[in-house]
Amino acid sequence: MPEGIDGAHVACYASASTYEAAVKKGVIAASHMHYVFDNIEGDVREIPVASWGAYVEKVWPEFASHFPFQDELPSLVEQGVVFFGPFAGFKK
């Protein structure tokens, strides 16, 4: 973490047959980036592939160019790619 930041919240996007498997894939991907977890919080939501573009425009309009495009998503899901939204740092 950058100096002065104690932790971060980050949205993780992963495809899997169950939400538990998706969370596990996200934890593994973040761990490979050398992030350490105090805990995992928040709801797990399913976003249908066909709704991805609308989701990004609604939730992350200012970061839309940093996410995969709608037409790229089916291939990424098939490949099992895990990706992350913006990290929001915080102080304790």
DSSP file (Angstrom, degrees, kcal/mol; ACC not computed):
  #  RESIDUE AA STRUCTURE BP1 BP2  ACC     N-H-->O    O-->H-N    N-H-->O    O-->H-N    TCO  KAPPA ALPHA  PHI   PSI    X-CA   Y-CA   Z-CA
    1    1 A M              0   0    0      0, 0.0     3,-0.1     0, 0.0     7,-0.0   0.000 360.0 360.0 360.0 147.0    0.0    0.0    0.0
    2    2 A P    >   -     0   0    0      0, 0.0     3,-1.9     0, 0.0     0, 0.0  -0.308 360.0 -79.5 -62.7 154.8    1.2    3.5   -0.6
    3    3 A E  T 3  S+     0   0    0      1,-0.3     3,-0.1     3,-0.0     0, 0.0  -0.290 119.7  25.7 -56.9 137.2    2.4    5.4    2.5
    4    4 A G  T 3  S+     0   0    0      1,-0.2     2,-0.5    -3,-0.1    -1,-0.3   0.369  98.0 106.3  88.9  -4.5   -0.5    6.7    4.6
    5    5 A I    <   -     0   0    0     -3,-1.9    -1,-0.2     1,-0.1    86,-0.2  -0.935  44.5-175.1-110.6 127.9   -2.9    4.1    3.4
    6    6 A D        -     0   0    0     84,-2.4     2,-0.3    -2,-0.5    85,-0.2   0.716  65.1 -26.8 -92.6 -23.9   -3.9    1.3    5.8
    7    7 A G  E     -A   90   0A   0     83,-1.5    83,-2.4     2,-0.0     2,-0.3  -0.957  57.1-127.9-171.5-176.7   -6.0   -0.8    3.4
    8    8 A A  E     -A   89   0A   0     -2,-0.3     2,-0.4    81,-0.3    81,-0.2  -0.997   7.8-138.5-151.3 150.6   -8.2   -0.8    0.4
    9    9 A H  E     +A   88   0A   0     79,-2.2    79,-3.0    -2,-0.3     2,-0.4  -0.910  31.5 175.3-103.4 138.9  -11.6   -1.9   -0.9
   10   10 A V  E     -A   87   0A   0     -2,-0.4     2,-0.4    77,-0.2    77,-0.2  -0.992  28.8-130.7-148.0 137.9  -11.6   -3.4   -4.3
   11   11 A A  E     -     0   0A   0     75,-0.6    74,-3.3    -2,-0.4     2,-0.4  -0.728  25.2-159.1 -85.6 135.9  -14.3   -5.0   -6.5
   12   12 A C  E     -A   84   0A   0     -2,-0.4     2,-0.5    72,-0.2    72,-0.2  -0.942   4.0-157.2-119.0 138.9  -13.2   -8.3   -8.1
   13   13 A Y  E     +A   83   0A   0     70,-3.4    70,-2.3    -2,-0.4     2,-0.3  -0.968  26.1 149.5-121.2 121.0  -14.7   -9.8  -11.1
   14   14 A A        -     0   0    0     -2,-0.5     2,-0.4    68,-0.2    68,-0.1  -0.996  35.9-133.7-148.5 145.1  -14.4  -13.6  -11.7
   15   15 A S        +     0   0    0     66,-0.4     2,-0.3    -2,-0.3    -2,-0.0  -0.844  39.3 141.7-102.4 142.0  -16.5  -16.2  -13.4
   16   16 A A        -     0   0    0     -2,-0.4     6,-0.1     1,-0.1    -2,-0.0  -0.970  60.4-103.8-165.8 168.0  -17.1  -19.5  -11.7
   17   17 A S  S    S+     0   0    0     -2,-0.3     2,-0.3     1,-0.0    -1,-0.1   0.756 105.7  23.9 -75.6 -24.0  -19.9  -22.1  -11.2
   18   18 A T  S  > S-     0   0    0      1,-0.1     4,-1.8    -3,-0.0     5,-0.1  -0.928  79.7-117.4-135.0 161.7  -20.5  -20.9   -7.6
   19   19 A Y  H  > S+     0   0    0     -2,-0.3     4,-2.5     1,-0.2     5,-0.2   0.853 115.6  57.1 -67.7 -31.9  -20.0  -17.7   -5.7
   20   20 A E  H  > S+     0   0    0      1,-0.2     4,-2.4     2,-0.2    -1,-0.2   0.918 107.4  47.5 -62.8 -42.1  -17.6  -19.5   -3.4
   21   21 A A  H  > S+     0   0    0      2,-0.2     4,-2.3     1,-0.2    -1,-0.2   0.872 111.0  51.7 -66.8 -36.4  -15.4  -20.6   -6.3
   22   22 A A  H  X S+     0   0    0     -4,-1.8     4,-2.1     2,-0.2    -2,-0.2   0.922 110.3  48.4 -65.7 -43.2  -15.5  -17.0   -7.7
   23   23 A V  H  X S+     0   0    0     -4,-2.5     4,-2.6     2,-0.2    -2,-0.2   0.928 110.9  51.3 -61.8 -44.7  -14.4  -15.6   -4.4
   24   24 A K  H  X S+     0   0    0     -4,-2.4     4,-2.5     1,-0.2    -1,-0.2   0.912 109.0  50.6 -59.9 -43.0  -11.6  -18.1   -4.2
   25   25 A K  H  X S+     0   0    0     -4,-2.3     4,-2.4     1,-0.2    -1,-0.2   0.900 111.0  49.5 -61.8 -40.3  -10.4  -17.2   -7.7
   26   26 A G  H  X S+     0   0    0     -4,-2.1     4,-2.5     2,-0.2     5,-0.2   0.912 110.6  49.1 -65.0 -42.6  -10.4  -13.6   -6.7
   27   27 A V  H  X S+     0   0    0     -4,-2.6     4,-2.6     2,-0.2    -2,-0.2   0.917 112.3  48.5 -63.0 -44.1   -8.4  -14.2   -3.6
   28   28 A I  H  X S+     0   0    0     -4,-2.5     4,-2.1    -5,-0.2    -2,-0.2   0.929 111.9  49.1 -62.5 -45.1   -5.8  -16.3   -5.5
   29   29 A A  H  X S+     0   0    0     -4,-2.4     4,-0.6     1,-0.2    -2,-0.2   0.920 114.1  44.9 -62.0 -44.5   -5.5  -13.6   -8.2
   30   30 A A  H ><>S+     0   0    0     -4,-2.5     5,-1.9     1,-0.2     3,-0.8   0.883 110.7  54.6 -67.7 -37.6   -5.0  -10.8   -5.6
   31   31 A S  H ><5S+     0   0    0     -4,-2.6     3,-2.0     1,-0.3    -1,-0.2   0.874 102.2  57.2 -63.3 -36.6   -2.5  -13.0   -3.6
   32   32 A H  H 3<5S+     0   0    0     -4,-2.1    -1,-0.3     1,-0.3    -2,-0.2   0.725 102.5  55.5 -66.2 -19.4   -0.5  -13.5   -6.8
   33   33 A M  T <<5S-     0   0    0     -3,-0.8    -1,-0.3    -4,-0.6    -2,-0.2   0.288 124.3-109.5 -92.4   8.3   -0.2   -9.7   -6.9
   34   34 A H  T < 5 +     0   0    0     -3,-2.0     2,-0.3     1,-0.3    -3,-0.2   0.725  67.8 148.4  71.1  26.5    1.2   -9.9   -3.3
   35   35 A Y      < -     0   0    0     -5,-1.9     2,-0.4    -8,-0.1    -1,-0.3  -0.701  36.3-146.0 -87.2 145.6   -1.8   -8.4   -1.6
   36   36 A V        -     0   0    0     -2,-0.3     2,-0.4     0, 0.0    -5,-0.0  -0.907  10.3-138.7-113.1 139.5   -2.6   -9.6    2.0
   37   37 A F        +     0   0    0     -2,-0.4     3,-0.1     1,-0.2   -10,-0.0  -0.833  24.1 179.9-104.0 131.9   -6.2   -9.9    3.2
   38   38 A D  S    S-     0   0    0      1,-0.5     2,-0.3    -2,-0.4    -1,-0.2   0.805  79.7 -35.2 -85.1 -41.1   -7.5   -8.9    6.7
   39   39 A N        -     0   0    0      2,-0.0     2,-0.5     0, 0.0    -1,-0.5  -0.971  55.0-114.0-166.8 171.2  -10.9  -10.1    5.6
   40   40 A I        +     0   0    0     -2,-0.3     2,-0.3    -3,-0.1    -3,-0.0  -0.979  39.7 173.7-117.8 127.0  -13.3  -10.3    2.7
   41   41 A E        +     0   0    0     -2,-0.5     2,-0.1     2,-0.1    -2,-0.0  -0.831  25.2  51.8-129.5 165.9  -16.5   -8.3    2.9
   42   42 A G  S    S-     0   0    0     -2,-0.3     2,-0.2     2,-0.1    -2,-0.0  -0.136  79.2 -55.1 100.0 168.5  -19.4   -7.3    0.8
   43   43 A D        -     0   0    0     -2,-0.1     2,-0.6     1,-0.0    -2,-0.1  -0.510  39.6-134.1 -82.9 149.2  -22.0   -9.0   -1.3
   44   44 A V        -     0   0    0     -2,-0.2     2,-0.4     2,-0.0   -25,-0.1  -0.921  30.1-172.5-100.2 126.3  -21.3  -11.4   -4.1
   45   45 A R        -     0   0    0     -2,-0.6     2,-0.5   -26,-0.1     0, 0.0  -0.910  21.7-132.6-122.3 148.1  -23.4  -10.5   -7.2
   46   46 A E        -     0   0    0     -2,-0.4   -31,-0.0   -31,-0.0   -27,-0.0  -0.870  18.4-166.7 -97.1 129.0  -23.9  -12.2  -10.5
   47   47 A I        -     0   0    0     -2,-0.5     5,-0.1     3,-0.0    -2,-0.0  -0.954  22.0-129.2-115.2 111.6  -23.7  -10.0  -13.5
   48   48 A P    >   -     0   0    0      0, 0.0     3,-2.0     0, 0.0     4,-0.4  -0.326  17.7-124.1 -59.4 139.5  -25.0  -11.6  -16.7
   49   49 A V  G >  S+     0   0    0      1,-0.3     3,-1.4     2,-0.2     4,-0.3   0.876 111.6  57.0 -52.3 -41.2  -22.5  -11.3  -19.5
   50   50 A A  G 3  S+     0   0    0      1,-0.3    -1,-0.3     2,-0.1     4,-0.2   0.688 107.5  49.0 -66.8 -17.3  -25.1   -9.6  -21.7
   51   51 A S  G <> S+     0   0    0     -3,-2.0     4,-2.4     1,-0.1    -1,-0.3   0.393  80.5 101.9-100.4   1.5  -25.5   -6.9  -19.0
   52   52 A W  H <> S+     0   0    0     -3,-1.4     4,-2.7    -4,-0.4     5,-0.2   0.909  79.3  49.1 -56.3 -50.5  -21.8   -6.1  -18.5
   53   53 A G  H  > S+     0   0    0     -4,-0.3     4,-2.2     1,-0.2    -1,-0.2   0.902 113.5  46.7 -58.4 -43.6  -21.7   -2.9  -20.6
   54   54 A A  H  > S+     0   0    0     -4,-0.2     4,-1.8     2,-0.2    -1,-0.2   0.883 111.4  53.1 -66.0 -38.8  -24.7   -1.4  -18.9
   55   55 A Y  H  X S+     0   0    0     -4,-2.4     4,-3.1     2,-0.2     5,-0.5   0.951 110.0  46.6 -60.9 -50.1  -23.3   -2.4  -15.5
   56   56 A V  H  X S+     0   0    0     -4,-2.7     4,-2.3     1,-0.2     7,-0.2   0.918 112.1  50.5 -60.6 -44.5  -20.0   -0.7  -16.1
   57   57 A E  H  < S+     0   0    0     -4,-2.2    -1,-0.2    -5,-0.2    -2,-0.2   0.844 117.1  41.2 -63.9 -32.7  -21.6    2.4  -17.4
   58   58 A K  H  < S+     0   0    0     -4,-1.8    -2,-0.2    -5,-0.2    -1,-0.2   0.916 127.5  27.8 -79.9 -45.1  -23.9    2.6  -14.3
   59   59 A V  H  < S+     0   0    0     -4,-3.1    -3,-0.2    -5,-0.2    -2,-0.2   0.852 135.8  21.0 -89.9 -37.9  -21.4    1.6  -11.6
   60   60 A W    >X  +     0   0    0     -4,-2.3     3,-1.7    -5,-0.5     4,-0.5  -0.278  67.2 147.3-127.8  47.1  -18.0    2.8  -13.0
   61   61 A P  G >4 S+     0   0    0      0, 0.0     3,-0.8     0, 0.0     4,-0.2   0.859  77.3  51.5 -57.0 -36.5  -18.8    5.5  -15.6
   62   62 A E  G 34 S+     0   0    0      1,-0.2     3,-0.1    -3,-0.1    -5,-0.1   0.654 118.8  37.3 -75.2 -13.1  -15.6    7.4  -14.9
   63   63 A F  G X4 S+     0   0    0     -3,-1.7     3,-2.5    -7,-0.2     4,-0.4   0.215  78.3 117.9-117.8  12.6  -13.5    4.2  -15.2
   64   64 A A  G X< S+     0   0    0     -3,-0.8     3,-1.4    -4,-0.5    -2,-0.1   0.818  71.6  59.1 -53.9 -35.8  -15.3    2.5  -18.1
   65   65 A S  G 3  S+     0   0    0      1,-0.3    -1,-0.3    -4,-0.2     4,-0.1   0.639  98.9  60.0 -71.3 -11.8  -12.2    2.6  -20.3
   66   66 A H  G <  S+     0   0    0     -3,-2.5    -1,-0.3     2,-0.1    -2,-0.2   0.521  96.4  74.7 -90.8  -6.5  -10.3    0.6  -17.7
   67   67 A F  S <  S-     0   0    0     -3,-1.4    18,-0.0    -4,-0.4     2,-0.0  -0.679  95.2 -90.5-103.1 157.8  -12.7   -2.4  -17.9
   68   68 A P        -     0   0    0      0, 0.0     2,-0.1     0, 0.0    -1,-0.1  -0.345  48.4-111.0 -60.6 147.4  -13.1   -5.0  -20.7
   69   69 A F    >>  -     0   0    0      1,-0.1     3,-1.4    -4,-0.1     4,-1.2  -0.415  27.5-105.6 -77.3 158.5  -15.6   -4.0  -23.4
   70   70 A Q  G >4 S+     0   0    0      1,-0.3     3,-0.6     2,-0.2   -18,-0.1   0.878 120.4  52.1 -50.6 -45.1  -18.9   -5.9  -23.7
   71   71 A D  G 34 S+     0   0    0      1,-0.2     4,-0.3     2,-0.1    -1,-0.3   0.681 108.4  52.0 -72.4 -15.7  -17.7   -7.8  -26.8
   72   72 A E  G <> S+     0   0    0     -3,-1.4     4,-1.7     1,-0.1     3,-0.4   0.712  90.7  80.1 -85.8 -23.2  -14.5   -8.9  -25.1
   73   73 A L  H <X S+     0   0    0     -4,-1.2     4,-2.8    -3,-0.6     5,-0.3   0.867  82.7  57.0 -61.7 -44.5  -16.3  -10.4  -22.0
   74   74 A P  H  > S+     0   0    0      0, 0.0     4,-2.2     0, 0.0    -1,-0.2   0.913 110.6  45.8 -55.2 -41.8  -17.5  -13.8  -23.4
   75   75 A S  H  > S+     0   0    0     -3,-0.4     4,-1.9    -4,-0.3    -2,-0.2   0.900 112.5  50.3 -66.7 -40.7  -13.9  -14.7  -24.3
   76   76 A L  H  X>S+     0   0    0     -4,-1.7     5,-2.2     2,-0.2     4,-0.8   0.890 109.9  50.7 -65.1 -39.1  -12.5  -13.6  -20.9
   77   77 A V  H ><5S+     0   0    0     -4,-2.8     3,-0.9     1,-0.2    -2,-0.2   0.931 109.9  50.1 -63.0 -45.4  -15.2  -15.6  -19.1
   78   78 A E  H 3<5S+     0   0    0     -4,-2.2    -1,-0.2    -5,-0.3    -2,-0.2   0.863 111.1  49.5 -60.3 -36.1  -14.3  -18.7  -21.1
   79   79 A Q  H 3<5S-     0   0    0     -4,-1.9    -1,-0.3    -5,-0.1    -2,-0.2   0.601 111.3-122.4 -79.6 -11.7  -10.6  -18.1  -20.3
   80   80 A G  T <<5 +     0   0    0     -3,-0.9    -3,-0.2    -4,-0.8    -2,-0.1   0.747  46.0 175.6  76.8  23.7  -11.4  -17.7  -16.6
   81   81 A V      < -     0   0    0     -5,-2.2     2,-0.4    -6,-0.2   -66,-0.4  -0.374  17.5-154.3 -65.4 138.4   -9.8  -14.3  -16.4
   82   82 A V        +     0   0    0    -68,-0.1     2,-0.3   -57,-0.1   -68,-0.2  -0.949  18.9 173.7-110.7 133.6  -10.1  -12.4  -13.1
   83   83 A F  E     -A   13   0A   0    -70,-2.3   -70,-3.4    -2,-0.4     2,-0.3  -0.946  17.9-134.9-140.2 165.2   -9.9   -8.6  -13.1
   84   84 A F  E     -A   12   0A   0     -2,-0.3   -72,-0.2   -72,-0.2     3,-0.1  -0.834   6.9-134.0-123.1 151.4  -10.4   -5.9  -10.5
   85   85 A G  E     -     0   0A   0    -74,-3.3    -1,-0.1    -2,-0.3   -72,-0.0  -0.217  59.6 -52.5 -84.2-174.5  -12.1   -2.6  -10.3
   86   86 A P  E     -     0   0A   0      0, 0.0   -75,-0.6     0, 0.0     2,-0.5  -0.294  56.3-121.1 -60.8 144.8  -10.5    0.5   -8.9
   87   87 A F  E     -A   10   0A   0    -77,-0.2     2,-0.7    -3,-0.1   -77,-0.2  -0.769  20.1-156.3 -87.1 130.2   -8.8    0.2   -5.5
   88   88 A A  E     -A    9   0A   0    -79,-3.0   -79,-2.2    -2,-0.5     2,-0.0  -0.908  14.6-150.5-110.3 104.2  -10.3    2.6   -2.9
   89   89 A G  E     -A    8   0A   0     -2,-0.7     2,-0.3   -81,-0.2   -81,-0.3  -0.318  16.7-177.3 -74.0 155.1   -7.7    3.2   -0.2
   90   90 A F  E     -A    7   0A   0    -83,-2.4   -84,-2.4    -2,-0.0   -83,-1.5  -0.975  22.8-130.9-147.2 160.4   -8.6    4.0    3.4
   91   91 A K              0   0    0     -2,-0.3   -86,-0.1   -86,-0.2   -83,-0.0  -0.880 360.0 360.0-108.0 145.8   -7.0    4.9    6.8
   92   92 A K              0   0    0     -2,-0.4    -1,-0.1     0, 0.0   -87,-0.0   0.457 360.0 360.0 -82.0 360.0   -8.0    3.0   10.0
